Amino acid sequence: MNQKSKAALKPSRSVHLIDIENICGASNPTTEQVVQARESYLSLVKPGSLDQFFIRVSSRSNLAAASFGWPNARVQCKEGHDGADILIARDLLDNKFEQTFKTIYLASGDGGLAPFAKHVVSRGGTVAVISLPQALSMQMRFTGAKVLYLNAGNGLVP
């Protein structure tokens, strides 16, 4: 896709980078937990029809739950501690999403991702952090990104 086409699409679409274990509040979420997190997330964010979803997991044992619980998303795994965070950090650094997407939704409260969110903001990107209240790190609060909270009980936190 050429730059002109990308620029024309930018106002109407967003990208969603989701650490599914983080927003489920579980290291090994079930399909039901992923579905519940997805419903809460979609109610909060209200994505457009052209939005793209990237689900990241840190264990192969979570691939099925992520894939079945969040259909039509691109699911990727990097085994190990902070595997999902590493994939999201690479996404933020390598893809220059701020050039092709109106908003970059970062569904993780992990402090290790804060410098990468700040980096995107410094390049002119609009970042919105989606997190469970108890999972939002202090570092992520000061990235310059808008923060929206999910409720673990499938309701929205005001």
C-alpha positions as CSV (number, residue, x, y, z in Angstrom):
1,M,0.0,0.0,0.0
2,N,1.4,3.4,-0.9
3,Q,1.8,6.3,1.5
4,K,-1.2,8.2,0.0
5,S,-3.5,5.2,0.5
6,K,-2.3,4.8,4.1
7,A,-2.9,8.5,4.8
8,A,-6.4,8.3,3.4
9,L,-7.3,5.3,5.7
10,K,-5.7,6.8,8.8
11,P,-8.6,8.9,10.1
12,S,-11.0,5.9,10.1
13,R,-9.0,3.1,11.7
14,S,-7.2,2.1,14.8
15,V,-4.9,-0.7,15.8
16,H,-5.3,-2.7,19.0
17,L,-2.3,-4.4,20.6
18,I,-3.6,-6.6,23.4
19,D,-1.7,-8.5,26.1
20,I,-4.6,-11.0,26.7
21,E,-3.2,-12.4,29.9
22,N,-2.9,-8.9,31.3
23,I,-6.4,-7.7,30.5
24,C,-7.9,-11.1,31.7
25,G,-5.9,-10.8,34.9
26,A,-4.8,-14.4,34.6
27,S,-1.6,-16.1,33.5
28,N,-3.5,-18.9,31.8
29,P,-6.9,-17.4,30.8
30,T,-9.8,-19.7,29.7
31,T,-11.7,-19.1,26.5
32,E,-14.6,-17.8,28.6
33,Q,-12.3,-15.3,30.3
34,V,-11.0,-14.1,26.9
35,V,-14.6,-13.7,25.7
36,Q,-15.5,-11.7,28.8
37,A,-12.5,-9.5,28.4
38,R,-13.2,-9.0,24.7
39,E,-16.8,-8.0,25.4
40,S,-15.7,-5.5,28.1
41,Y,-13.0,-4.2,25.8
42,L,-15.3,-3.7,22.8
43,S,-17.9,-2.0,24.9
44,L,-15.3,0.4,26.2
45,V,-13.4,1.2,23.0
46,K,-16.2,0.8,20.4
47,P,-13.8,-0.1,17.5
48,G,-14.5,0.7,13.9
49,S,-15.0,-1.8,11.1
50,L,-11.5,-1.2,9.7
51,D,-9.7,-1.6,13.0
52,Q,-7.1,-4.3,13.3
53,F,-6.5,-6.5,16.4
54,F,-3.3,-8.1,17.5
55,I,-3.5,-10.5,20.5
56,R,-0.2,-11.3,22.2
57,V,0.4,-14.2,24.6
58,S,3.4,-15.5,26.5
59,S,2.6,-19.2,26.5
60,R,1.6,-21.6,23.8
61,S,-0.9,-23.0,26.2
62,N,-2.9,-19.8,25.9
63,L,-3.0,-19.7,22.0
64,A,-6.3,-21.7,21.8
65,A,-8.2,-19.6,24.3
66,A,-6.9,-16.4,22.7
67,S,-7.8,-17.6,19.2
68,F,-11.3,-18.9,20.0
69,G,-12.1,-16.2,22.5
70,W,-11.1,-13.3,20.2
71,P,-11.9,-14.4,16.6
72,N,-10.7,-12.4,13.6
73,A,-7.6,-11.2,15.5
74,R,-4.0,-12.0,14.7
75,V,-2.7,-14.0,17.6
76,Q,1.0,-14.4,18.3
77,C,3.0,-16.1,21.0
78,K,6.5,-15.5,22.5
79,E,7.2,-18.1,25.2
80,G,8.5,-16.9,28.5
81,H,8.2,-14.2,31.1
82,D,7.1,-10.9,29.4
83,G,6.8,-12.7,26.1
84,A,3.6,-10.8,25.2
85,D,5.2,-7.5,26.2
86,I,8.2,-8.2,24.0
87,L,6.0,-8.8,21.0
88,I,4.0,-5.6,21.7
89,A,7.2,-3.6,22.1
90,R,8.4,-4.9,18.8
91,D,5.1,-4.0,17.2
92,L,5.4,-0.4,18.6
93,L,9.0,0.1,17.4
94,D,9.0,-1.7,14.1
95,N,5.6,-0.9,12.5
96,K,5.3,2.9,12.8
97,F,1.6,2.5,13.5
98,E,1.3,6.2,14.1
99,Q,1.7,6.7,10.4
100,T,-1.3,4.5,9.4
101,F,-3.6,4.5,12.3
102,K,-5.6,7.3,14.1
103,T,-5.2,5.6,17.5
104,I,-3.0,2.9,18.9
105,Y,-4.8,1.1,21.7
106,L,-2.4,-0.6,24.0
107,A,-4.2,-3.1,26.2
108,S,-1.7,-3.7,29.0
109,G,-0.8,-1.8,32.1
110,D,2.8,-3.2,32.3
111,G,5.4,-0.7,33.2
112,G,7.9,-2.3,30.8
113,L,5.9,-1.0,27.9
114,A,5.8,2.6,29.1
115,P,9.0,3.7,27.3
116,F,7.6,2.2,24.0
117,A,4.3,4.0,24.5
118,K,6.1,7.3,25.2
119,H,8.2,6.7,22.1
120,V,5.1,6.4,19.9
121,V,3.6,9.6,21.5
122,S,6.9,11.4,20.9
123,R,6.6,10.5,17.2
124,G,3.2,12.1,17.1
125,G,1.1,9.0,17.6
126,T,-2.1,8.9,19.7
127,V,-1.9,6.1,22.3
128,A,-4.7,4.9,24.5
129,V,-3.9,2.5,27.3
130,I,-6.6,0.0,28.3
131,S,-6.0,-1.7,31.6
132,L,-7.5,-3.3,34.7
133,P,-7.2,-0.7,37.4
134,Q,-5.1,-2.9,39.6
135,A,-2.8,-3.8,36.7
136,L,-1.9,-0.2,35.6
137,S,1.7,0.6,36.5
138,M,2.8,4.0,37.7
139,Q,5.1,4.3,34.7
140,M,2.2,3.7,32.3
141,R,0.2,6.5,33.9
142,F,2.9,9.1,32.9
143,T,3.4,8.2,29.2
144,G,1.2,10.9,27.8
145,A,-1.3,8.3,26.7
146,K,-5.0,8.4,27.5
147,V,-5.9,5.7,30.1
148,L,-9.2,3.8,30.1
149,Y,-10.0,1.2,32.7
150,L,-11.6,-2.2,32.3
151,N,-13.4,-3.9,35.1
152,A,-12.5,-7.6,35.8
153,G,-16.1,-8.3,36.5
154,N,-17.1,-7.6,32.9
155,G,-18.5,-4.2,33.7
156,L,-16.8,-0.9,33.0
157,V,-15.1,1.2,35.6
158,P,-16.4,4.7,35.4
